[in-house]
Amino acid sequence: MITTCVLYASRYGTTRDIAQALARILGPARASPVEGFVPGAGTCEFVVIGTPIYGEVPDPGVMRFVEDHLQWLTQRKVALFTSSLAPDSKGRYRTSLCRLIGPSLVSGTSLGGRLDMASLETADRAAMEAFASTTHSSFNKADTLDWSVVAAWGLRLKGIRDSLGCRLDNAQVRAEVDRFLRSHNTCALATAGDAGARATPIEYVYAGDCLYFLSEGGAKFANLLLNPHVSVCIFDPYHTMADVAGLQLTGTARLVDLQDATANSVLHAQHLTREKLGQLPFDLNIIEVHLERAELLLSALSKRGVDSRQVYDFPRPS
Ligand SMILES: Cc1cc2nc3c(=O)[nH]c(=O)nc-3n(C[C@H](O)[C@H](O)[C@H](O)COP(=O)(O)O)c2cc1C
């Protein structure tokens, strides 16, 4: 599995906090200050670099690190972010680093910053006071950091990271996903809405690009009424790292009319008939989840020389 290094410099903790949040999203990953970081041949395959902006330029320690380890960086894929109070939509704060890193750079972004005058060291406070007097502005505290932007970029990087691994071809990943789904029959179906986030243990039927669930009802239907987006998780009990096996799926749910043809095959698979349903003292409901993405983690795959983590995107319904 590809590992990631998130390397940063930070005077007052903002770039560090962003780097640590990104490392958690990108795991397996390590967040580390550039100072003291020793790159090695097998250290990591994907590198994220974060720098605060002071006086309109990146941190000198980050610049030095990139210059000193250019060869190591150019053998990897690199992403870059800046933390600054001013929005940097044109990316001018990172131009010098982008130029240095060159074609290895796969993504660059500007994230916000935070500033608390009370916690600044003397020289920084003096610089900020001088800046405030020339711009006729005054501020004690400023916060332009939007964590939802950090989360969205982290997920984008995760997509890039996943594409770098040793991948099975699409048909092979689908065959593995099919095999996993057919060799299990129970999952946790997660819904989210006004009833809160809810994971329901439930049996499933797998057919086509869909999972089907028979249910007498419950709080998940309150969530589905408001939000059709669901996640499904199926896994084997953990014994050792050598036999880890789990599948996370995302998809969109809808309710199936019991009179629909689709209902027949679901009932048949569950050894049920409409007559039997009619004898029940309550209604049964069928949920169909059209699958969108499967994220498979199978230790066994690494024995075949490919990543233990494989992602499959199901075809969009026409
Ligand atoms: C002396 C000083 C100079 C700064 N210069 C800039 C600047 O040129 N542009 C900007 O957008 N933000 C500037 N900032 C704000 C920082 O980039 C922001 O607070 C950042 O989040 C700090 O990151 P850190 O806590 O990881 O060091 C400056 C802050 C200080 C204290």
The ligand as an SDF file (V2000), in Angstrom:
LIG
                    3D

 31 33  0  0  0  0  0  0  0  0999 V2000
    4.7900   38.3430   10.4190 C   0  0  0  0  0  0  0  0  0  0  0  0
    3.6940   37.6860    9.6350 C   0  0  0  0  0  0  0  0  0  0  0  0
    3.6180   37.8480    8.2630 C   0  0  0  0  0  0  0  0  0  0  0  0
    2.5830   37.2760    7.5290 C   0  0  0  0  0  0  0  0  0  0  0  0
    2.5200   37.4650    6.1730 N   0  0  0  0  0  0  0  0  0  0  0  0
    1.4550   37.0210    5.4810 C   0  0  0  0  0  0  0  0  0  0  0  0
    1.3450   37.3000    4.0770 C   0  0  0  0  0  0  0  0  0  0  0  0
    2.2040   37.8780    3.4600 O   0  0  0  0  0  0  0  0  0  0  0  0
    0.2330   36.8730    3.4370 N   0  0  0  0  0  0  0  0  0  0  0  0
   -0.7710   36.2000    4.1070 C   0  0  0  0  0  0  0  0  0  0  0  0
   -1.7810   35.8810    3.4710 O   0  0  0  0  0  0  0  0  0  0  0  0
   -0.6590   35.8760    5.4120 N   0  0  0  0  0  0  0  0  0  0  0  0
    0.4210   36.2740    6.1230 C   0  0  0  0  0  0  0  0  0  0  0  0
    0.5510   35.9890    7.4430 N   0  0  0  0  0  0  0  0  0  0  0  0
   -0.4250   35.0640    8.0620 C   0  0  0  0  0  0  0  0  0  0  0  0
    0.0960   33.6020    8.1190 C   0  0  0  0  0  0  0  0  0  0  0  0
    0.3870   33.1330    6.8280 O   0  0  0  0  0  0  0  0  0  0  0  0
   -0.9560   32.6890    8.7570 C   0  0  0  0  0  0  0  0  0  0  0  0
   -1.1680   33.1420   10.0550 O   0  0  0  0  0  0  0  0  0  0  0  0
   -0.5540   31.2110    8.7490 C   0  0  0  0  0  0  0  0  0  0  0  0
   -1.7140   30.4550    9.0260 O   0  0  0  0  0  0  0  0  0  0  0  0
    0.5030   30.9080    9.7920 C   0  0  0  0  0  0  0  0  0  0  0  0
    0.8130   29.5270    9.7550 O   0  0  0  0  0  0  0  0  0  0  0  0
    1.6020   28.8310   10.9570 P   0  0  0  0  0  0  0  0  0  0  0  0
    0.7900   28.9890   12.2270 O   0  0  0  0  0  0  0  0  0  0  0  0
    1.6600   27.3750   10.5380 O   0  0  0  0  0  0  0  0  0  0  0  0
    2.9530   29.4320   11.0380 O   0  0  0  0  0  0  0  0  0  0  0  0
    1.5860   36.5230    8.1960 C   0  0  0  0  0  0  0  0  0  0  0  0
    1.6660   36.3610    9.5730 C   0  0  0  0  0  0  0  0  0  0  0  0
    2.6990   36.9290   10.2950 C   0  0  0  0  0  0  0  0  0  0  0  0
    2.7440   36.7410   11.7770 C   0  0  0  0  0  0  0  0  0  0  0  0
  1  2  1  0
  2  3  1  0
  2 30  2  0
  3  4  2  0
  4  5  1  0
  4 28  1  0
  5  6  2  0
  6  7  1  0
  6 13  1  0
  7  8  2  0
  7  9  1  0
  9 10  1  0
 10 11  2  0
 10 12  1  0
 12 13  2  0
 13 14  1  0
 14 15  1  0
 14 28  1  0
 15 16  1  0
 16 17  1  0
 16 18  1  0
 18 19  1  0
 18 20  1  0
 20 21  1  0
 20 22  1  0
 22 23  1  0
 23 24  1  0
 24 25  2  0
 24 26  1  0
 24 27  1  0
 28 29  2  0
 29 30  1  0
 30 31  1  0
M  END
$$$$
